[in-house]
């Protein structure tokens, strides 16, 4: 084999291995996945938590409103439960996963007194998305949520 031919083959082989054409797409896909997947999970998590926060806040506010407009405390509790179920269902939160407390002041035994206040407190938690239920550890698998709303009973309540 002539000397110049051997030199040309070695140079061509070195250039072929040193050529980086086509590696940009591989680097883009790799870097894109490494950066995009955590960002997508962050958006999913924040969206889930925000929806849960809107759900418990809206449910407590609406429940307090309908309670103070009821004709009796029993009717108020029924209407408040319906309002809570409806508000939580709007955001896809299971009503069985929250706890509801209704407090009255100044007289806790009589909720609907003129110029009294009714406070509805809802506590629940929103699970982080895409986590299997068997996963355990020293980290939260659900984010606790708490909302409270207070409404005043009308000074004209009971005069109908």
Steps between C-alpha positions, in 0.01 A plus 500: 500500500645839410606724784269786405196268500563385860535859616172595329314207662624595850407864449154404374445269802603773746267753337215252503530446876560869571200609293215605731227529242179342630598512867313828555164331481608235749631766739180702460277202576710395800527849648137569418380192686722569798370856528145460377383203708558669839341817368190312383474325838534835677218647291279195570571520874437872530181471294371220720578689820346821366182319397472350848556840661232658282266214582523520880497881503199525272316224682548658842396844376187375323403274790519791744289715267221246458504413871427856615216532245319186618180505701626255763830352615408153368413641159820704511709189563330315212548792263861544611572132434347529153704815428820328617434191289424713196806726538739211560360306204568798274871458567505121505558468875327212676268636769575198722866603520432825686382577850250778561447694822222753548535735794265768625550800721411666731269212600630163371178318593295735276664561165252735341468795734482857378844648435660170599776352288533160338846366423548207263842334507606237247817295528623251247802397301595478135714204393799574283440379145652183356620363834418135566314433826762247613768770513587591858770708658579807705352731241142612439293304250214748535482870564269601789248775428298713740234760427267692725220745423288707735166663419278714717134418548277784386360736762162434339521120528179341624274794419347337193 
